[in-house]
Amino acid sequence: MSERIVLGSDHGGFELKKELSEGLREGGYVITDIGTHSTDASDYSDFAHQVARGVLGGKFDRGILVCGTGVGMAISANRHPGIRAVNCSDVFTARYARSHNDTNVLCLGGRVLGFGLAWEIVKTWLTTEFSGDPRHVRRIGKIEAV
């Protein structure tokens, strides 16, 4: 079974989300795009909450959110206990956000990143496994305990 990825964006992330969706489908991922489906103004938090609920409910394995900077999406998604969303602008952070923090939502800035770098970040984030190192497990437990 292919990994089930849910994508969401506001108007600031619409174009990048559309490009990422095409690449992910070609890569064999099962993609659900919850919107937005245009560049008309929309509220990032609506999509972040929907993606977070879908990941927490087990409907999707992981989520990717795109707004203008990725910041609003990350803040909104992280309001949900059990979501570990990372706003990512480089490949190094994507790798360690997965291997050390077991992040389950990736947030990107459609007005900050070009497709080439965004695609490298997404590929790295999706293919990096959580290390399972006991110290990282302990640290994640402390996040969830709050």
C-alpha positions in Angstrom: 0.0 0.0 0.0 1.3 3.5 -0.9 1.6 6.1 1.8 -1.6 8.3 2.0 -0.7 12.0 2.0 -3.2 14.8 2.5 -2.3 18.2 1.0 -3.8 21.5 2.0 -3.0 25.2 1.2 -4.4 28.6 1.3 -4.2 31.0 -1.6 -0.6 31.8 -0.9 0.4 28.2 -1.3 -2.0 27.1 -4.0 0.5 27.1 -6.9 3.2 25.2 -5.0 0.7 22.7 -3.6 -0.5 22.0 -7.2 3.0 21.3 -8.4 3.8 19.1 -5.4 0.6 17.2 -5.8 1.5 16.3 -9.4 5.0 15.1 -8.4 3.7 13.1 -5.5 1.1 11.3 -7.7 3.8 10.5 -10.2 5.9 9.1 -7.3 3.2 6.7 -6.4 1.8 8.4 -3.3 -1.9 8.3 -2.7 -2.8 12.0 -2.6 -5.9 13.7 -1.2 -6.0 17.5 -1.9 -8.4 19.2 0.5 -8.0 22.6 -1.1 -7.9 25.5 -1.6 -8.4 25.0 -5.3 -7.7 28.6 -6.5 -5.8 31.7 -5.7 -8.9 33.4 -4.2 -8.3 34.5 -0.6 -8.8 31.8 2.0 -7.8 31.2 5.6 -4.8 28.9 6.2 -6.1 27.7 9.6 -9.2 26.1 8.0 -6.9 23.8 6.0 -4.4 23.2 8.8 -7.1 22.0 11.1 -8.6 19.7 8.5 -5.2 18.1 7.7 -4.4 17.7 11.4 -7.7 16.0 12.1 -7.2 13.7 9.1 -3.7 12.6 10.2 -4.8 12.2 13.8 -7.9 10.2 12.8 -5.8 7.8 10.8 -7.3 8.6 7.4 -3.9 9.8 6.2 -0.4 8.8 7.1 1.1 12.3 6.9 0.2 15.8 5.8 1.7 18.6 3.8 0.5 22.2 4.2 1.5 25.2 2.1 0.7 28.9 2.8 2.7 32.0 2.0 5.5 31.3 4.6 4.5 28.0 6.2 4.4 29.7 9.6 0.6 30.1 10.0 0.0 26.5 8.9 2.6 25.2 11.4 1.2 27.2 14.3 -2.4 26.1 13.5 -1.5 22.4 13.0 0.5 22.2 16.1 -2.5 23.2 18.2 -3.6 19.6 17.9 -2.1 17.2 20.4 -0.3 14.5 18.5 0.6 16.6 15.5 4.2 17.5 15.2 4.3 20.0 12.3 7.5 21.5 11.0 7.9 24.6 8.9 10.8 23.7 6.6 12.9 25.8 4.3 15.9 23.4 3.8 16.7 19.8 3.3 18.8 19.4 6.5 15.8 20.5 8.6 13.5 18.1 6.8 15.8 15.2 7.4 16.2 15.9 11.1 12.6 16.8 11.7 11.8 13.2 10.6 14.7 11.3 12.1 14.8 13.1 15.5 11.3 14.5 15.9 9.1 12.1 14.0 7.1 15.0 12.4 3.9 14.0 10.8 3.0 17.3 9.0 5.3 19.3 6.8 4.7 23.0 6.3 6.1 25.0 3.4 6.1 28.6 2.2 4.8 29.0 -1.3 6.1 32.6 -1.4 9.4 31.6 0.1 10.4 28.4 -1.8 10.7 27.6 -5.5 9.4 24.3 -6.7 12.9 22.7 -7.0 13.9 23.2 -3.4 10.4 22.5 -2.1 10.4 19.2 -4.0 13.8 18.2 -2.5 12.5 19.0 1.0 9.3 17.0 0.4 11.3 14.0 -1.0 13.7 14.1 1.9 10.9 14.4 4.5 8.9 11.5 3.0 11.8 9.1 2.7 13.5 9.8 6.0 12.5 7.4 8.7 12.3 8.2 12.4 15.4 6.9 14.1 13.6 5.4 17.1 16.5 6.4 19.3 15.4 6.2 22.9 16.5 9.8 23.6 14.4 11.0 20.8 11.4 8.9 21.9 11.8 10.4 25.4 11.9 13.9 24.1 8.8 13.4 21.9 7.1 12.0 24.9 7.8 15.2 26.8 6.2 17.2 24.0 3.1 15.2 24.1 2.9 15.2 27.9 2.1 19.0 28.1 
